[in-house]
Amino acid sequence: MAMQEEGEKAIPPDKHELLKFLGLKRGNVVAELNCGTGEWTIPAAALVGDKGEIHAFAKSEKDLEVIEGKISRWRVDNISTYLEDVPPISLNEDIVDFIIFTEGEKGPPSPALITEIIRISKKDGRLCFIAKSHKSFDAMSTILLKCRYAIEKKTRPSGNCYIFAALPQETILSSKVERVAEKLGEELLGLSENEMRRAVFSERLCKVKPEVAADLLSFIYEKASIKKTPYLEILESCLDIDRLRDVLGLEKMSRIYTIAREKGYEGLVRLLMNPRPKGKRHSKYDFVEGRDLLDITLGEKRSLAKGLSKDTLDRLLYDEDPVVINNLLKNPRMTEAEILKIASRRPVKQEILKVVFESEKWISRYVVKRALVLNPCTSTGIALGLLHFMHQSDLKIISSSGTLHDEIRAGAKELLAREPRRSG
């Protein structure tokens, strides 16, 4: 864009700052309604740059002539002008990033014009209104609220000029949820122990409304499904549905579930359902001869699980006490092959497999995650969370497995459809 010619009034720099403050960015597509003589049009064109577009709608031939003269003198090539007293607006739907509307003699835009503005705006498009009185500002705010828009930023550059930008309420909420999730992720990943992470995660969800909790959980789930850090790690170390139900209470968990269904958070709905595992008895590790130690007490078995006798440890792999299994998982003599025997057992109590899931040392291994997902006795909530770590080849196996719960198979199919080229 060239410098102004001699005698041409310079563009007031405050217009640039105001538009930047209101959210106008380089590359944006802008529609300016009731553009007048281009008071905001030229600064907007400079701000969006060569990759942006300005569609300026003038109400009179006189205004159109003035603004086109400015475009010619300034040699601006990203502005298209229209002689149009809208509505309707001569633009296709869902193409505009930023609307600028200056209040004219008729006052705030009519409901018909608001409908047109929303039609041409992108789903996250900003609506910028320049009102000439506080009364007009209040009227416009009320209209936007009815259209499910909320004011994001506002300013008053002069005594009788009110300027504000509005976004769809869902966009503002999504932005807030993302900021909260990022902050929560930093806090959780600063803790070294998964148990502490789960406690903090549950505590934070206790402090927010069910609506926010549903949005936050869905956001984390969706980000984890595309393997984005730190959300994948948060899902692995923190998302224990049984624990959340105990901490949040059945009433709040039910409310979160209802909101998730209403908002179409299918992945979260599936996770929150946490139906009983299918629990079929198919495993190469079943019914090992002499596996039980029936002649000793539970306390003795818990102590033996910390010992070094390989024969005893092998027999304890099939014990039904979670503490015994937990001690085995911490035993330095345990190998991956033996942990897989525990993770692949069936039938087996969910509590046993949950102990494996909570073992930071062993759950970090892909084959252990895989064994838990493929075990029909694993808590459905745990299996659904671990699905996000599965390679494409294993997702195909899981999606067609007749021994696994329908929700787990559906989750695997959803991930396959979302990432068809993900390598195995």
N, C-alpha and C positions, 0 to 999 in steps of 0.2 A: 504494500500500500504506500503510495507516494506521499511526500510532505505536502502540506496545504500551499496553495498558490498565494501570492501576495494579496493582502486584503481579506483573505478567508479567515474567519475566527477559528482559533484552535479548539480542538475537542477538549472539553473540560475533563481533567484527569479524574475528578471524583466520580464521573459516570463509570469509568473503568473499574474503580475500586468498589463501587456499589454493586456492579454486575458480578464481579468476582466474589464478593461477600455473599451474594444471593445464590451462588453456585454455578454460574455460567463458566463453561470450560472450553478449551481449545478443541476444535473438531465438532462441537455441538451443532445441531440443526435447530434454528430458532424461527418461530413465527411471531411477528410483532403485529398486534391488532390495534387499529386506531393509532398508526405510527406518527401521525402529524407530519412535521417537516423533518423528521429524522433525528430528533434530539437524542434518542436512545439507539437508533438504528446504526449509525456510523460507529459509535463506541463498541457496540455489540459485534459488528463486522470485524473490527480490529482485534477483538478478544478471541473470537472463534478461529481466526486465521484462515489460511488458504484451504484447509481441509473442512472447514465449517460452511454452513449455508445460512443465509438470512432471507426470510420471506416476509416482506414488509407490505402491509395492507393499509392503503390510504383511503380516506372517506371522500375526498374531493379532488377534482382535477388540479386545483391550485396547490394543494399539499403534495400531490404526486409530482407536479412540475418542479417544485422546490427540492424535493428529495432526490429526484433523478438528476437535477443540476449538481447537487452535492456529490452524487455518485460519479458523475462525469468529471468534475473538477478534481476529485480525490483519486480518480482512477481505481475505484473499488470494483472488484470483479466477483464478489461472492454474495451479492444482494440481488434478489429478484423482487420486482415491485408489482403491485396489483391495485387496481382501482375497484374497490369492493367494500360495500357497507355490509359486513357480515352480520348474521349468518345467512346462508351456509358458507363454509370456508373451502376454497378451491385447493385443498390438499388431501392426499390419501390418508387413510387412518394409520395410526401407530408409527409415525415417522419423526415426530418432533420431540427434541430433548428439552426444550425450554420455551415457554410461552411468555411474551411480554404484553400486558394489556394496560393501557393508560386510560383512566376514567375520563369520559367525555361529558358532553352536555346531558346525555341520557343517564348518567350515573353508572352504577355497577353493571356488569354484563347481565343480560337476561338469562333465564333458565335455558332457553333455546341455544344461546351462544355458549353457555357453560357445557351443554351437551356436545356441541361441536368441538369445543376446546379439548374435552376429554377424549373425543373420538380420534383426533389427530395426534394426541400425545402418546408417547410410549408409556409402558406400564409404570416406569419409574421416572417419568417426565416431570419437570418442575413447572409450576404455574406462578409467574411473577406478576403481581398487581400493584399498580401505582394509583393510590386513592388520594382524593383532594380534601378529605375531611375524615375526622374520627368516626362520624356517623357512617360514611361509606365503607370505612375499614371494618366496622362491626357488622354491617350488612353483608359484606363479602365473606367475612369469616363464617357467618351463619350458613350462607349458601354452600361454601366448601365443606363444612362439617356434614351437611346433609348428603353431600356427594362422596363422603368417606375420605376427604382430604384433611390434612392437618398442617398448620403453619409450622414451618421448619425454622425460618429466620425472618426477622422483621427489623426495620430501622425507620427513623424519622429524620431525614436530612434537613428538613425545614419545618417551620411552624405549622403549615397547613398541608404538608406532603407526607403521606404514610406509604411505605413500600414494604412488601413482604413476599416471601416465596413459600409455596405450599407443595407438599408431596402426598401421594396416596398414603393413608394411614399404615397399610401393610408394609410399604417401603420403609417408612420411618421405624416401624417396629422391628423389621428385619435388620436394619442397620444397628439398632440398639442391641438386639440379640447377638449380633456378630461381635460387637464391642465387649459385651458381657462374657461371651464365650472365649474370646481372645484373652481377656483378663483372667478368667477362671483357668484357662489352659496354662498360662504362665504360673499361676499360683500352684496348681496341682503338680506340674512337672518340676517345680522347685522342691517337691517332697520326694525323698528317696524310697520310702516304703509304700507299697501298694495299699496296705491296710490304712495308713494315714490318709492316702489319697481318697479312698472310698469314704472314710469318715468325713473329710472336708467336703467332698462332693455332695454327700447326702445332706450335710448341714446347710450348704448354700441353697440347695433346692428347697429346704424347709422354710427359708426366709423369703421366698418369692411366691407370687400368686400362681395358681394352677395354670393360668393362661401363659404366663411367662415360662413356667417350667416346661410346658408342652412344646413351646417354640424353641426353647434352648435344647431340649433333648432331641428334637427332630433335626435341628441345625447340626448338632454333633454327629448324629447318626448319618445324615446325608453327606457331611464332609468326610466322615470315616469311610463311607461306601466308595468314595473316589480316592481313597488312600492318602488323604491330606493330613499332614502332621500339623499340630500335635493331637488332632482329634482322634486319629486311629489309636494312639497310645492311651488317650483318655477313655475311649470305649473299652479297650482291653483291660485297663487297670481299675476302672471306677464303676462301670455300668453293671451293677449287680441288682437285678430287678427284685429278688427276694428281700434283699437288705433295704432297698428303697421303700418297699411296701411296709416293712417293719418300722422304719424311721419316719416316713411321711404319714403313715396311717392309711387305712383302707379308703376312707372318704376322699382324701386328697388324690390318691392314686386313681381312684375311679373317675374323679373329675378330670384329671390329666388325660386318661384314656378316652373319655367322652369328647374332650376338646380335640384330641388328635384325630378322632374319627370325623368330627365335623369339619376339620380343616383339610382332610384328605392326606394326612401324614401316614401313608400306608406302611412304610418301614417301621415307624415308631409304634403304630397300632399292633403290628405283628410282634414286635419286641415286648410290648407291655402285656399282651395276652398271656405270654409265658405258659402255654398249655402243658398239661402233664406229658412227659416224654413217652414215646411209644413203647420203649423198653422190651423189644423182642430179644429172644435168647439165641443170638448167633455170634459166636466168638471162638477163635482157635485157642483162647486161653481159658475156656470154661472147664470145670470138672477135673482139675489137676489132682492126681492121686496124692493123698497125704498132705493136702494143702492146709488143713486146719490143725491148730494147736489147742486141743480141747482140754488138755490136762493141766493147764496153767492159768493163773488169774489174769484179769485184764491189766492190772498194774504191772505184772511181770512182763506181759507182752509189750506194753508201752516202753518198758526199760530195754527189752531185748531188741526193739526196733532201732535203738541207738547204738547197738553193739556192732561187732565186726564179723560174727559168724555168718558166712555166706549162705550156708544151708538154712539157717534159721531165718535170715532175711528173705530168702526166696519163698519160704513157706508163709511168712507174714504178709507177702504181697496180696494175699487173698483175704486178709482180715476185714471184718465189717466195722471196725472202730475207726472213726476219722482221726483220732489222736495218734493211733498206731501208724496209720498211713502218713500223717503229717511228719512224724518222727522219721519214717523211712525216706520221705522226700528230702529231708535235711541230712540224711546219712551220707557221708562222703563215698561209701562203697557202692552206692546205687549208680547204675548205668542207665543210659537212655533206653536200652532194650527192656529193662525191668520197669521203668516208668511207663513205657508203652503198654506193658501187661496190665498195669493198674488202670490206665486211661482207656483200655480197650475191653475191660471186663464187662460181662453181662450175663445174667442180671447183676446189678450192683446198686447200692443206695446212691441217690443224687448227692448226698453229703460227701461221699468218698470222692466223686468226680469233681465236686466243688473245691475240695482241698487241693486237688491237682491244679485246677484253674487258678487258685490263689497262690500257688507256689511261683514266686518271681523267677527262680532259677530255671524251672522246667517249662513254664508256659511261654517263655521266650523262644522256645524251639518250635519250629514250624510243624514237625512231625507230631508233637504232642498236641498242638492246637488241632491238627487234622484228625487225630485219634478221638479227641473229645467231640468234634463236630459229627464224626461218623458213628459215634456211640449213641444208639437210640435211648440210652438211659440218662444221658446228659440233660440237665435242665435246658428247656427250650430257649429260655432267655440267654443263657451262656452260649449255646450253640449259634443262635442268631447273631450275637455280637462277634463271635469268632469267624463267621462267614466272610467278613470283610477282609480277612487275611488270606483267604484261600486262593490258590492259583486257579486259572481258568480250567485246567484239566480236571482238578478236583471238584470245582463247582459243577462240572458236567456230571461227574459221578454222583455227587450229592443230590443234584436236581432230579435224578432218575432212580434214586435208591428207594426201594419199597419198604425198607426197615425204618426209615426216618419219618418224622412228623410232617404232615402236609405243609405246615407253615415254614419249616426249614427248607423243604424242597422249593416252595414258592419264593423264598428269599434268595436262594441260589439262582433260580431262573431270572429273577429281577436283576441281580448283579451281572449275570451273563448278558442280558439284553442291554444293560447300561454300558458295559465295557466289552464289546465283542472281540476286540483285538488285544485284550490284556494277555500277556504271555504267561505261560505256565511254567 
